[in-house]
Amino acid sequence: MSEIINLNQARKARAKAEDRAKAAANRAAYGRTKEQKTALQIEQTRANRLLDGQKLNPRKSDAETQQD
């Protein structure tokens, strides 16, 4: 025979587990210090500048042939 459970308690336990999971995700996303946010922004800016510096500029002859 199976165990008798209180459906109200089971529903509340499931809701609490979902709330805990959501809180953990929010802590990971928003729970950073100002120093960590600034460091990440500096790193992203540096990476973007490095990537922009690696772009190739088309030569005039290549640009002319693409337009024709």
VOBA-1610 file (N, C-alpha, C; in pm, whole numbers, padded with zeros to 5 digits, always signed):
BEGIN
Met+00084-00116+00000Met+00000+00000+00000Met+00089+00124+00000Ser+00049+00226-00071Ser+00131+00347-00079Ser+00109+00436+00042Glu+00201+00526+00059Glu+00196+00617+00174Glu+00097+00730+00148Ile+00024+00768+00248Ile-00072+00877+00237Ile+00004+01009+00251Ile-00022+01101+00156Ile+00044+01232+00161Ile-00060+01342+00164Asn-00022+01450+00222Asn-00108+01568+00226Asn-00077+01650+00100Leu-00174+01662+00011Leu-00151+01731-00117Leu-00119+01878-00097Asn-00176+01941+00004Asn-00148+02081+00031Asn-00001+02099+00070Gln+00049+02010+00155Gln+00191+02018+00194Gln+00282+01990+00076Ala+00245+01896-00009Ala+00326+01863-00127Ala+00331+01982-00223Arg+00216+02048-00241Arg+00211+02165-00329Arg+00300+02277-00276Lys+00291+02302-00145Lys+00372+02407-00084Lys+00521+02373-00091Ala+00557+02248-00072Ala+00697+02206-00080Ala+00751+02226-00221Arg+00669+02192-00321Arg+00712+02211-00460Arg+00729+02359-00491Ala+00640+02443-00442Ala+00649+02588-00465Ala+00775+02644-00399Lys+00805+02597-00277Lys+00926+02644-00209Lys+01051+02603-00285Ala+01052+02481-00339Ala+01168+02436-00416Ala+01187+02521-00541Glu+01077+02555-00608Glu+01086+02641-00727Glu+01136+02780-00689Asp+01088+02833-00577Asp+01132+02965-00531Asp+01281+02964-00499Arg+01327+02856-00436Arg+01470+02847-00404Arg+01554+02843-00531Ala+01509+02770-00633Ala+01583+02762-00758Ala+01587+02899-00827Lys+01473+02970-00825Lys+01468+03103-00885Lys+01560+03200-00811Ala+01562+03189-00678Ala+01647+03277-00597Ala+01795+03249-00626Ala+01829+03124-00644Ala+01969+03089-00675Ala+02010+03147-00810Ala+01920+03140-00906Ala+01951+03197-01038Ala+01966+03349-01029Asn+01880+03414-00950Asn+01890+03559-00934Asn+02019+03598-00862Arg+02060+03520-00764Arg+02186+03550-00695Arg+02303+03540-00791Ala+02300+03443-00879Ala+02408+03428-00976Ala+02409+03543-01076Ala+02292+03589-01116Ala+02284+03694-01218Ala+02304+03833-01160Tyr+02248+03860-01045Tyr+02247+03996-00992Tyr+02330+04015-00866Gly+02378+03908-00808Gly+02447+03918-00680Gly+02596+03939-00694Arg+02637+04033-00776Arg+02779+04062-00794Arg+02811+04197-00732Thr+02935+04210-00687Thr+02977+04337-00629Thr+03004+04437-00741Lys+03016+04562-00704Lys+03044+04666-00802Lys+03179+04641-00868Glu+03276+04595-00791Glu+03408+04565-00847Glu+03399+04456-00953Gln+03321+04352-00927Gln+03307+04244-01023Gln+03238+04292-01150Lys+03135+04375-01136Lys+03066+04429-01253Lys+03159+04516-01335Thr+03238+04601-01267Thr+03331+04689-01337Thr+03439+04609-01409Ala+03491+04507-01342Ala+03594+04424-01403Ala+03541+04353-01527Leu+03418+04303-01520Leu+03358+04236-01635Leu+03338+04334-01749Gln+03292+04455-01719Gln+03270+04556-01822Gln+03403+04594-01888Ile+03508+04611-01810Ile+03640+04644-01865Ile+03689+04532-01956Glu+03671+04408-01913Glu+03714+04293-01992Glu+03636+04285-02123Gln+03505+04311-02120Gln+03425+04309-02242Gln+03466+04421-02337Thr+03493+04539-02283Thr+03537+04651-02365Thr+03671+04620-02431Arg+03763+04562-02354Arg+03894+04527-02408Arg+03880+04423-02518Ala+03794+04323-02497Ala+03774+04219-02597Ala+03714+04277-02724Asn+03618+04369-02710Asn+03558+04433-02828Asn+03659+04516-02904Arg+03743+04590-02832Arg+03846+04669-02900Arg+03945+04580-02973Leu+03981+04471-02910Leu+04074+04377-02972Leu+04012+04317-03098Leu+03885+04281-03090Leu+03816+04224-03205Leu+03803+04326-03317Asp+03769+04450-03283Asp+03757+04555-03384Asp+03892+04582-03450Gly+03999+04570-03376Gly+04133+04590-03432Gly+04173+04481-03528Gln+04109+04365-03520Gln+04143+04252-03606Gln+04063+04251-03737Lys+03967+04342-03750Lys+03885+04344-03871Lys+03969+04385-03991Leu+03938+04324-04101Leu+04007+04357-04224Leu+03928+04462-04300Asn+03996+04563-04349Asn+03931+04665-04430Asn+03946+04625-04576Pro+03838+04626-04653Pro+03849+04588-04795Pro+03931+04692-04872Arg+04010+04640-04967Arg+04087+04731-05052Arg+03993+04795-05153Lys+04035+04904-05211Lys+03950+04976-05306Lys+03915+04888-05425Ser+04009+04811-05474Ser+03982+04726-05590Ser+03877+04620-05556Asp+03882+04566-05434Asp+03782+04468-05394Asp+03645+04532-05380Ala+03640+04652-05325Ala+03514+04721-05305Ala+03450+04757-05439Glu+03532+04797-05535Glu+03481+04833-05667Glu+03423+04712-05738Thr+03489+04597-05727Thr+03441+04478-05797Thr+03313+04425-05735Gln+03295+04445-05606Gln+03172+04399-05540Gln+03054+04485-05579Gln+03075+04613-05607Gln+02966+04703-05642Gln+02920+04681-05784Asp+03006+04635-05871Asp+02971+04617-06014Asp+02894+04493-06039
//
